[in-house]
Amino acid sequence: MKTSAAAEQLPASHGPGRRGAVSSAPPVTTLARVSRQVHSRWPEFATLLLYAALVAFAIPYHEPWADEAQAWQLARTLSLPALFQTYLRYEGSPGLWHFLLWVLIHLHVGYTGLHWVCGGIATGASALLVLKSPFPRYLKLLLPFTSFLLFQYAVVARSYVLAPLLLFFVALCWKKSPLLLALLLGLLANVALHAAVISAGLAVVYLIDQFRDGAARDSRRRSQLLPAALLLLGLWALALWTAWPPADLSAHASSVPVESRAFFLFAFLSLVSGIAEPWILSVPFWIAIVLWFAAFRKPHYLLPVLFFAAFSGKVHANWWHVGLLVPLVITLMWIAWPPPGAKVSEPDAIGRYALVGMAAMQLLWSGYAIGFDHYRAYSPDLAAAQFLRPFVRQGAPIAVTSCYDPGCDACRSVGILPYFDHDIYIDQPDPFWLWSTRNRTEELFDKVLPAHPAVVIVEMRTPDPDGPINPSDPRIQLLSRTGYSFTHMFCGTRPEGFRLAEKSCHLIFQRVDSSPEIPTTRSSAASAAK
């Protein structure tokens, strides 16, 4: 009895059952914890490894196109004050991406290195999705390989590569610090104008959630929301100030006419064109997504989608814009996902099936885009730069003009410039394309042509990927009359889903005596760049 009583007086941790556990079990080391984590989550880590390998496989075969080059040239040749105070206004874009490029350039990262940085950013976004999202494993293993996450926002070096990373961080921090969330939403707004609209929609959703949870009656929570709101408003103001269009902006930024049928058509197309192909398959996807949020009594979570569609109805959305809906839907479902162990209802199951169907379609898109970029030219710029290098080395004068292309003119000539350390065109005043009515490139071309520059590059684009050159174009006729011979053509085409977008070409015209000991046989970008 005494022994028993004494034992009862011992601390619980010293009881017979626990004494053995404490004394015999070795401490769990960090290495052991990591090893246990890897063993339990090996499918996720294998998915990330495969994702990184596919991106690394695709990057060396990708030829950057003019839009990638334009941002690089702006950041490469301008100071930060000039960028933000003047030139970004002509881009119709906030400046977060250009600021990142400016930093990378000053860290001596080259044009090729930029694409590896983008691949790293995309892999980081996929790591958040695979390792931190609440989705079931089959979704985690599928979603990173959708076309926009694997190719358009990973291999192509444009500002949109930042959007998935910021959106997934928003989902991860949704119920944490309001100040951190405001910072993330503000940075998202500075990626692109379409991303800014998404940022505004997410802020409205968050505000509704806060009011539903009683934040208006809680003084402590109100005091947290106030500095967050001020930070977000400041970052929104920065995005708006940076992208505010100047008075002399050229016609490329013209918006869709405010005519009801055109507005609703473009709004509808922005919702369906980046989800599935043919577009009619996107309609059941959106019905399933609406039912999913309605089942969880969170239909207001679709406000960012509606904001995006309304903005796209007014300002036309391109392929790289409509793709933002993919990480956006993932983010919204991430935030609203039911807790572990919750029963899967019929609308919940339908929403999950819709994600699987969308991902399956886009897996095929990803394969098509990577395969196309591997074997054919995404852009003609690299091949044209390789051809022009001997002329540039010898200081031969090079002029640039375009076939009739209102709103763009010779804008795609900028794609060649990152491969040289200076502006190689004698009739283009800036080492980037200035989207201004004051751009005098075509006017200067008419002035320098009588001096017979050694090489003339004629920029041409056509919506038909197999479209022929029009020999009766006024510029081509002019060059033929002034002693120039058409010697080379470099073309590239961008894949969008299972379709090919417009074909963009550099047509090379040379004087008979201008060749610096290189062949004058015609070549295409596919043979020269691959």
Buried (B, 14 or more C-beta within 10 A) or exposed (E): EEEEEEEEEEEEEEEEEEEEEEEEEEEEEEEEEEEEEEEEBEEBBEBBEEBBEBBEEBBEBBBBBBBBBBBBBBBBBBEEEEBBEEBBBBBBBBBBBBBBBBEBBEEEBEBBEBBBBBBBBBBBBBBBBBBEBBBEEEBBBBBBBBBBBBBBBBBBBBBBBBBBBBBBBBBBBBEEEBBBBBBBBBBBBBBBBBBBBBBBBBBEBBBBBBEEEEBEEEEEBEEBBEEBBEBBEEBBEBBBBBBEEEEEBBEBEEEBEEEEEBBEEBBBBBBBBBBBBEBEBBBBBBEBBBBBBBBBEBEBBBBBBBBBBBBBBBBBBBBBBBBBBBBBBBBBBBBBBEEEEEEEEEBBEBBBBBBBBBBEBBBEBBBBBBEBBBEBBBBBBBBBBBBBBEBBEEEBBBBBBBBEBEEBBBBBBBBBBBBBEEBBBBBBEBBBBBBBEEBBBBEBBEEBBEEBBBBBBBBBBBEEBEEEBBEEBEBBEBBEEEEBEBBBBBBBBBBBBEBBBBBBBBBBBBBEEBBEEEEEEEBBBBEBBB
